[in-house]
Amino acid sequence: MLMETVSVASGGAVRPQQYLTVQVGQEIFGLGIEAIREILQYRDLTAVPLVPPLIRGVINLRGAVVPVIDLAVRLGRPVSPVTERTCIVIVELPDSEQAPPGYKMGLVVDAVSQVLELAEADRQPPPEFGTPLRRDFVQAMGKMAGQFIVLLQLARLLWLPEVAVMGQMR
């Protein structure tokens, strides 16, 4: 397998990264496109008894049971009503000790906007303070049309041991 090495110091260009922008309430967030597997129109979910609002339920995705998390609730926001723009974004978690290879989860979002390509210069480190989000959920701040959007760190946001513990709380 041929691997391309890019050196910024030697004047090589860093390839822009792509993010799917999604709406949660009135806020726009970016999700790294490499984890996105598909986007589904919201449909009825199978409810799972005795779970908190974080876990909306499960769906049957081509024979596989896929848990669906409410992104608004995970980010500490109130549950949004389902509209005709509500979507389920299917993401594949990176392989780790906590997630088996190919493990998929669904994220309920209020709307999907666009795929945004951000150069390194358009990504800034998250602020040390002043954000209502947990700092470990934020990968970076992206500049889009003169405004900042929060680029989420999916691996941490959907860290299975923490999501499982939250799912056991009542």
C-alpha positions in Angstrom: 0.0 0.0 0.0 1.4 3.3 -1.1 1.2 6.0 1.6 1.5 9.7 0.8 3.5 11.8 3.2 2.9 15.5 3.3 5.4 17.8 4.9 4.2 21.3 5.8 7.7 22.4 6.6 9.0 21.6 3.1 6.2 23.6 1.5 3.9 20.6 0.8 0.2 21.3 0.9 -2.0 19.8 3.6 -5.2 18.4 2.2 -8.4 20.0 3.4 -10.6 17.9 5.6 -14.3 17.4 4.9 -17.1 17.8 7.5 -20.9 17.1 7.2 -22.6 20.1 8.8 -25.7 19.2 10.8 -28.2 21.4 12.7 -29.1 20.7 16.3 -31.6 23.3 17.6 -30.3 26.6 16.3 -26.6 25.5 16.2 -24.5 24.1 13.4 -21.9 21.4 14.1 -19.4 19.6 11.9 -19.0 15.8 11.8 -15.8 14.3 10.2 -17.0 12.8 6.9 -14.7 9.8 7.2 -17.0 8.4 9.9 -20.3 9.0 8.1 -21.7 5.9 6.4 -25.2 7.2 5.4 -27.9 9.6 6.1 -31.5 8.4 6.6 -34.7 10.2 6.7 -36.1 10.0 10.3 -38.3 7.0 10.7 -40.0 5.3 13.6 -37.5 3.7 16.0 -38.0 0.7 18.2 -38.1 2.0 21.7 -35.9 0.3 24.3 -37.5 0.1 27.8 -36.0 1.9 30.7 -33.4 4.0 28.8 -33.0 7.8 29.2 -33.8 10.3 26.4 -30.2 10.1 25.2 -31.0 6.8 23.6 -34.0 7.3 21.2 -34.2 3.6 20.3 -32.8 1.2 17.7 -33.3 0.7 14.0 -33.0 -2.3 11.7 -30.3 -1.4 9.2 -30.1 -4.2 6.7 -30.5 -6.8 9.4 -28.2 -5.1 12.0 -29.5 -3.6 15.2 -28.2 0.0 15.3 -28.6 2.1 18.4 -29.8 5.7 17.8 -28.5 8.5 20.0 -30.1 11.9 20.3 -27.3 14.3 19.5 -29.0 17.2 21.1 -29.3 15.4 24.4 -25.7 14.1 24.2 -24.6 17.7 23.8 -26.7 18.8 26.8 -29.5 20.4 24.8 -33.2 19.8 25.0 -34.9 17.1 22.9 -36.0 18.6 19.6 -39.4 17.7 18.0 -39.2 15.5 14.9 -39.9 17.4 11.7 -39.7 16.6 8.0 -36.0 17.7 8.1 -35.0 15.4 11.0 -32.4 12.8 9.9 -30.5 9.9 11.3 -26.8 10.1 10.5 -25.2 6.7 10.6 -21.6 6.8 11.8 -19.1 4.0 12.1 -17.0 4.2 15.2 -13.2 3.7 14.9 -12.0 0.3 15.9 -11.0 0.3 19.6 -11.2 -1.9 22.7 -14.6 -0.4 23.3 -16.0 -0.7 19.8 -15.8 -3.9 17.6 -14.8 -3.4 14.0 -17.6 -1.9 11.9 -19.7 -0.8 14.9 -22.4 1.6 13.8 -24.5 4.1 15.7 -27.2 6.5 14.5 -27.3 10.2 15.5 -30.6 12.1 15.4 -30.1 15.6 14.1 -32.6 18.3 13.3 -31.3 18.7 9.7 -28.3 18.0 7.5 -26.9 21.0 5.7 -23.9 20.4 3.5 -20.4 18.9 3.2 -17.9 21.5 4.1 -14.2 21.4 3.1 -12.0 23.2 5.5 -8.3 23.9 5.0 -6.0 23.7 8.0 -6.0 27.5 8.2 -9.8 27.4 8.7 -9.6 25.1 11.7 -8.7 26.6 15.1 -8.2 24.9 18.5 -11.2 25.0 20.7 -11.3 27.8 23.3 -10.1 27.0 26.8 -13.3 28.4 28.3 -16.6 29.9 27.3 -18.1 27.0 25.5 -21.2 25.2 26.9 -19.8 21.9 25.5 -17.5 19.5 27.1 -14.0 20.4 25.8 -13.2 16.7 25.0 -16.2 16.7 22.6 -14.7 19.5 20.5 -12.1 18.6 17.8 -11.7 22.2 16.6 -13.5 25.3 15.6 -14.1 25.7 11.9 -14.5 29.0 10.0 -17.5 29.0 7.7 -18.7 32.2 6.0 -17.1 34.4 8.6 -18.6 32.4 11.5 -17.3 29.6 13.7 -18.9 26.1 13.8 -18.0 23.5 16.3 -16.3 20.4 14.8 -17.1 17.5 17.0 -14.8 14.7 18.0 -17.0 11.7 17.3 -14.8 9.1 18.9 -15.0 10.9 22.2 -18.6 12.0 21.9 -19.7 8.4 21.2 -17.3 6.7 23.5 -19.2 3.5 24.2 -18.4 3.0 28.0 -19.7 6.4 28.8 -22.8 6.1 26.5 -23.5 2.7 28.1 -23.3 4.2 31.6 -25.6 7.1 30.6 -28.0 4.5 29.2 -28.2 2.7 32.5 -29.1 5.9 34.4 -32.8 6.4 35.2 
